[in-house]
Amino acid sequence: MAKKEKTKEVVVETPPVMETPQPKAKVKPTKPVWEVKDRRYILRRGLTPLTYTIASSDLFYFDEEKGYEREIKYCENQKTVFVDEMKGQHMMSHVTFRNGMLLVPREKRILQEFLSNYHPKRNKLFEEVRPKKIASDQLETFHAEIDALVTAKDLDIDTVEAIMRTEVGSKVVEMSSKELKRDLLIFAKQNPMLFMDLVNDDNVLMRNVGIRATEEGIIRLSKDNRTFHWASNDRKLMNVPFDEHPYSALAAWFKTDEGMEVYNSIEKRLK
């Protein structure tokens, strides 16, 4: 009998079907939902005149969506602030603050939008009173005051003197260490942001070293405020660049290789 030949099965692999990536649909940013409520507006910088009328016509707002400026004005008989959308006669209305304040009831939504969203003087001449934002700002201020006071409490007396010199000048020489620390804590509480900027500014300490060195006769500044010299031998240290404050220029020079050697020498003599 003839043997049956074995047949081999040939497996044909089907290449995977590659899906064409679909472009993602652009998601248009949604406008914040307008909350219907009474709103209060105040003049900025603490202004509280008996009456103050702001411009309510001949104003322009740049429309981001349309890409051009549009004329706006407030008319009580219109349902929009945009002149190109108004219909019929335009009855312009005055917008007047009394004693620095303007209360706008929830029914006057167009006036609220005019003041909160479109008026070019919003957040410059006047602003909407936002209790949540006020609370947030106050909380941030409290935290800044605490951080500044904690930092001030732990500063060494040389840094205390350097910072207070920026506030009271040469009077620091006549003040005791307790007076300096007291005034520093008051300054830190009243101006926490400025205080922290000064603490983190290397030039403040270096300026103070330069001023102290001059006051104690270690270095000398020429009468024309153009040159620093060693007081002992009159050797020139540096020239002050034109239109720069002498001690600011000296502080910057202290950071150079040559200046750092002089700075270290002065620090040793001041101790």
C-alpha positions as CSV (number, residue, x, y, z in Angstrom):
1,M,0.0,0.0,0.0
2,A,1.2,3.5,-0.8
3,K,1.9,5.6,2.3
4,K,-0.2,8.7,2.7
5,E,1.9,11.9,2.6
6,K,1.5,14.1,5.6
7,T,0.3,17.6,4.7
8,K,1.5,20.6,6.5
9,E,-0.9,23.3,7.5
10,V,0.2,26.7,6.4
11,V,-0.9,29.4,8.8
12,V,-1.3,32.8,7.2
13,E,-1.0,35.6,9.7
14,T,-3.4,38.5,9.0
15,P,-1.7,41.8,9.6
16,P,-3.5,43.9,12.3
17,V,-5.7,46.6,11.0
18,M,-4.3,50.0,11.9
19,E,-6.9,52.4,13.0
20,T,-6.6,55.9,11.6
21,P,-6.4,58.2,14.6
22,Q,-9.3,60.6,14.7
23,P,-8.5,64.3,15.4
24,K,-9.7,65.3,18.8
25,A,-12.6,67.7,18.8
26,K,-11.7,71.2,20.0
27,V,-13.3,71.9,23.3
28,K,-14.4,75.4,23.6
29,P,-13.8,77.0,27.0
30,T,-17.1,77.4,28.8
31,K,-17.9,80.8,30.2
32,P,-18.3,81.0,34.0
33,V,-22.0,80.9,35.1
34,W,-23.2,84.3,36.0
35,E,-24.5,84.3,39.6
36,V,-27.7,86.2,40.0
37,K,-27.3,88.3,43.2
38,D,-27.0,91.8,44.5
39,R,-23.6,93.3,44.0
40,R,-21.6,96.0,45.7
41,Y,-18.9,98.2,44.0
42,I,-16.5,100.5,45.7
43,L,-14.0,103.1,44.5
44,R,-10.4,102.0,45.0
45,R,-7.6,103.7,47.0
46,G,-10.1,104.5,49.8
47,L,-11.8,107.2,47.8
48,T,-15.2,108.2,49.3
49,P,-16.4,111.4,47.7
50,L,-20.0,112.4,48.2
51,T,-20.8,111.6,44.6
52,Y,-18.6,110.3,41.8
53,T,-19.9,109.6,38.3
54,I,-17.9,107.2,36.0
55,A,-18.0,107.2,32.2
56,S,-20.8,105.1,30.8
57,S,-20.4,105.8,27.1
58,D,-17.7,106.3,24.4
59,L,-15.9,103.2,25.9
60,F,-14.4,100.2,24.1
61,Y,-13.8,96.6,25.0
62,F,-11.5,94.2,23.2
63,D,-13.6,91.1,22.3
64,E,-11.2,88.1,22.4
65,E,-13.6,85.9,20.4
66,K,-14.2,88.4,17.6
67,G,-10.7,89.7,17.7
68,Y,-11.4,93.5,17.7
69,E,-12.5,96.3,19.9
70,R,-16.3,96.9,20.3
71,E,-17.9,100.1,21.5
72,I,-19.8,99.7,24.8
73,K,-22.1,101.8,26.9
74,Y,-24.7,101.4,29.5
75,C,-28.4,102.1,28.6
76,E,-31.2,101.1,30.9
77,N,-33.5,100.4,28.0
78,Q,-31.1,97.9,26.3
79,K,-30.4,94.2,27.0
80,T,-26.7,94.5,26.1
81,V,-23.7,96.8,26.6
82,F,-22.4,96.3,23.1
83,V,-23.5,99.2,20.8
84,D,-23.5,96.9,17.7
85,E,-26.1,94.7,19.3
86,M,-28.5,97.4,20.6
87,K,-31.9,97.9,19.1
88,G,-34.0,101.1,18.8
89,Q,-33.2,104.3,20.7
90,H,-30.2,104.4,23.0
91,M,-31.2,105.9,26.4
92,M,-27.8,106.4,28.0
93,S,-27.8,106.1,31.8
94,H,-25.4,107.7,34.4
95,V,-23.5,105.4,36.8
96,T,-22.8,107.3,40.1
97,F,-21.1,106.2,43.2
98,R,-22.2,107.7,46.5
99,N,-19.8,108.0,49.4
100,G,-17.5,105.8,47.4
101,M,-20.0,103.0,47.0
102,L,-22.6,101.7,44.5
103,L,-25.2,99.0,45.2
104,V,-26.5,97.3,42.2
105,P,-29.6,95.0,42.8
106,R,-29.8,91.6,41.1
107,E,-32.5,92.8,38.7
108,K,-30.0,95.2,37.0
109,R,-27.9,92.4,35.5
110,I,-26.7,94.5,32.5
111,L,-25.3,97.2,34.7
112,Q,-23.6,94.5,36.8
113,E,-22.0,92.9,33.7
114,F,-21.0,96.4,32.5
115,L,-19.2,97.1,35.7
116,S,-17.8,93.6,36.5
117,N,-16.8,92.4,33.0
118,Y,-16.4,95.2,30.5
119,H,-15.7,98.6,31.9
120,P,-12.1,99.6,31.1
121,K,-11.7,101.1,34.6
122,R,-12.8,98.0,36.5
123,N,-10.2,96.9,39.1
124,K,-8.4,100.2,38.5
125,L,-10.7,103.0,39.5
126,F,-13.3,100.8,41.1
127,E,-13.9,97.1,42.0
128,E,-16.6,94.7,42.9
129,V,-16.6,93.7,46.5
130,R,-16.1,89.9,46.6
131,P,-16.3,88.5,50.2
132,K,-14.6,85.2,49.3
133,K,-11.7,87.1,47.7
134,I,-11.4,89.4,50.6
135,A,-11.3,86.5,53.0
136,S,-8.6,84.8,50.8
137,D,-6.5,88.0,50.7
138,Q,-6.8,88.5,54.4
139,L,-5.8,84.9,55.1
140,E,-2.8,85.3,52.8
141,T,-1.8,88.6,54.6
142,F,-2.1,86.9,58.0
143,H,0.2,84.1,56.9
144,A,2.7,86.6,55.5
145,E,2.7,88.5,58.8
146,I,3.3,85.3,60.8
147,D,6.1,84.2,58.6
148,A,7.7,87.7,58.7
149,L,7.4,87.9,62.5
150,V,8.9,84.5,63.0
151,T,11.8,85.4,60.7
152,A,12.3,88.7,62.4
153,K,12.4,87.1,65.8
154,D,15.4,84.9,64.9
155,L,17.5,87.5,63.0
156,D,21.0,88.4,64.3
157,I,21.6,92.0,65.4
158,D,23.8,92.8,62.3
159,T,21.0,91.8,59.9
160,V,18.4,93.7,62.1
161,E,20.5,96.8,61.9
162,A,21.0,96.4,58.1
163,I,17.2,96.1,57.5
164,M,16.3,98.9,59.8
165,R,18.9,101.2,58.2
166,T,16.8,101.0,55.0
167,E,13.9,102.4,57.0
168,V,15.4,105.0,59.5
169,G,18.9,105.6,57.9
170,S,21.7,106.6,60.2
171,K,19.4,106.8,63.3
172,V,20.2,103.1,63.9
173,V,23.5,104.2,65.4
174,E,21.7,105.9,68.2
175,M,19.2,103.0,68.9
176,S,19.8,100.2,71.4
177,S,19.5,96.6,70.3
178,K,16.1,96.2,72.0
179,E,14.8,99.3,70.2
180,L,16.0,97.9,66.9
181,K,14.4,94.5,67.4
182,R,11.1,96.2,68.6
183,D,11.0,98.4,65.5
184,L,11.9,95.5,63.3
185,L,9.0,93.4,64.6
186,I,6.7,96.4,63.9
187,F,8.1,96.8,60.4
188,A,7.7,93.1,59.7
189,K,4.1,93.1,60.8
190,Q,3.2,96.3,58.9
191,N,5.1,95.4,55.7
192,P,5.7,91.6,55.6
193,M,6.3,91.4,51.9
194,L,8.9,94.2,51.8
195,F,10.5,92.8,55.0
196,M,10.9,89.4,53.5
197,D,12.4,90.9,50.3
198,L,15.0,92.8,52.4
199,V,15.8,89.7,54.4
200,N,16.5,87.8,51.1
201,D,18.5,90.6,49.6
202,D,22.3,90.1,50.0
203,N,22.9,93.7,49.0
204,V,21.1,95.0,52.1
205,L,23.6,93.4,54.5
206,M,26.6,94.4,52.3
207,R,25.4,98.0,52.1
208,N,25.1,98.1,55.8
209,V,28.7,96.8,56.2
210,G,29.9,99.5,53.8
211,I,28.0,102.3,55.7
212,R,29.3,101.1,59.1
213,A,32.8,100.9,57.8
214,T,32.6,104.5,56.6
215,E,31.0,105.7,59.9
216,E,33.7,104.0,62.0
217,G,36.5,105.3,59.8
218,I,37.7,102.1,58.2
219,I,37.0,103.2,54.7
220,R,36.4,106.7,53.3
221,L,34.1,108.0,50.6
222,S,35.3,111.0,48.6
223,K,33.4,114.3,48.9
224,D,32.1,114.0,45.4
225,N,30.8,110.5,46.2
226,R,32.8,109.0,43.3
227,T,35.6,107.0,45.0
228,F,36.1,104.7,48.1
229,H,39.5,104.6,49.8
230,W,41.0,102.8,52.8
231,A,41.0,105.4,55.5
232,S,44.4,104.3,56.9
233,N,46.5,104.7,53.8
234,D,44.2,106.4,51.4
235,R,44.6,103.6,48.9
236,K,41.8,103.6,46.4
237,L,39.4,100.7,46.5
238,M,36.9,101.4,43.8
239,N,35.3,104.0,41.6
240,V,31.5,104.5,41.8
241,P,29.8,104.2,38.4
242,F,28.0,107.3,37.1
243,D,24.4,107.7,38.3
244,E,24.7,104.9,40.9
245,H,24.2,105.2,44.7
246,P,27.7,104.9,46.3
247,Y,26.8,102.2,48.8
248,S,24.7,100.2,46.3
249,A,27.8,100.2,44.0
250,L,30.0,99.3,46.9
251,A,27.7,96.3,47.8
252,A,27.9,95.1,44.2
253,W,31.7,95.5,44.2
254,F,32.0,93.5,47.4
255,K,30.7,90.4,45.4
256,T,33.7,90.5,43.0
257,D,36.9,88.6,43.8
258,E,38.8,91.7,44.9
259,G,35.9,93.2,46.7
260,M,35.2,90.0,48.7
261,E,38.7,90.2,50.2
262,V,38.1,93.8,51.3
263,Y,34.6,92.8,52.6
264,N,36.0,90.0,54.7
265,S,38.7,92.3,56.0
266,I,36.2,95.0,56.9
267,E,34.0,92.5,58.7
268,K,36.9,91.4,60.9
269,R,37.7,95.0,61.8
270,L,34.0,95.7,62.7
271,K,33.8,92.9,65.2
